[in-house]
């Protein structure tokens, strides 16, 4: 597994754009999609909570994961941000090469 997709939820689009630009400028991500108006339900401090968030879908390589997590935590407003990685089991060769080229 060389490539991964990472999900990060953020409080709003502005925060998502700030994180996306930071990750791209530092070559920790090749692409970040922002999905607005995600309604999240979750456990927080012993109770069920909910809120409207934006979702970042980040395309990158596994080798960047630890540095990406550190950078997201440095910039993110949440105490415990969602940062989860999913493996890319296959993909278009041209697209995967583009990820490689973008992260150099």
C-alpha positions in Angstrom: 0.0 0.0 0.0 1.9 3.0 -1.3 -1.1 5.4 -1.7 -3.7 6.4 0.8 -6.8 8.6 1.1 -7.2 10.5 4.4 -10.5 11.8 5.8 -10.3 14.9 8.1 -13.4 16.7 9.3 -13.2 20.4 10.1 -15.4 23.0 11.7 -16.1 24.9 8.4 -15.0 25.5 4.9 -12.5 28.3 5.8 -10.7 26.0 8.2 -10.7 23.3 5.5 -9.2 25.6 2.9 -6.5 26.7 5.4 -5.5 23.1 6.1 -5.7 22.1 2.4 -3.4 25.0 1.3 -1.0 24.2 4.1 -0.8 20.5 3.1 -0.4 21.3 -0.6 2.3 24.0 0.0 4.3 21.6 2.1 3.9 18.8 -0.5 2.2 16.5 2.1 -0.9 16.1 -0.2 -1.3 15.9 -4.0 -5.0 16.9 -3.8 -7.6 17.9 -1.2 -11.3 17.8 -1.9 -13.7 19.7 0.4 -17.2 18.4 0.9 -19.4 21.0 2.6 -22.5 20.5 4.8 -21.6 17.1 6.3 -23.8 16.5 9.3 -21.9 14.6 11.9 -23.1 12.7 15.0 -20.6 11.5 17.5 -19.7 10.8 21.1 -18.0 13.7 22.9 -17.3 13.9 26.6 -19.8 11.1 27.5 -22.7 12.4 25.4 -24.0 12.2 21.9 -23.3 15.4 20.1 -23.8 16.7 16.5 -22.7 19.4 14.2 -22.3 20.6 10.7 -18.8 20.2 9.4 -16.8 20.1 6.2 -15.0 16.9 5.1 -11.5 16.9 3.6 -10.6 14.0 1.3 -6.9 14.0 1.0 -4.9 12.1 -1.6 -1.3 11.3 -0.7 1.2 8.6 -0.1 1.6 6.5 3.1 5.1 7.8 3.5 3.8 11.3 4.2 1.2 10.2 6.8 3.1 11.0 10.1 4.2 14.4 8.9 0.6 15.1 7.6 -0.9 14.2 10.9 1.5 16.5 12.8 0.7 19.4 10.4 -3.1 18.9 10.6 -2.9 18.8 14.4 -0.8 22.0 14.4 -3.4 23.9 12.3 -6.7 22.2 13.3 -9.1 23.9 15.8 -10.4 20.6 17.3 -8.8 19.0 20.4 -9.1 15.5 18.8 -9.4 15.9 15.0 -10.5 13.0 12.9 -7.5 11.9 10.8 -8.0 8.5 9.3 -6.3 6.8 6.4 -7.7 4.3 4.0 -5.6 2.3 1.6 -5.8 2.8 -2.2 -5.8 -0.8 -3.4 -5.6 0.2 -7.1 -5.9 3.2 -9.3 -5.3 4.7 -12.7 -1.6 4.5 -13.4 -1.6 8.1 -14.8 -3.3 9.4 -11.6 -1.0 7.5 -9.3 2.0 8.8 -11.2 0.5 12.3 -10.8 0.4 11.8 -7.0 4.1 10.8 -7.1 5.0 13.8 -9.2 3.0 16.2 -7.1 4.7 15.2 -3.8 8.3 15.6 -5.1 
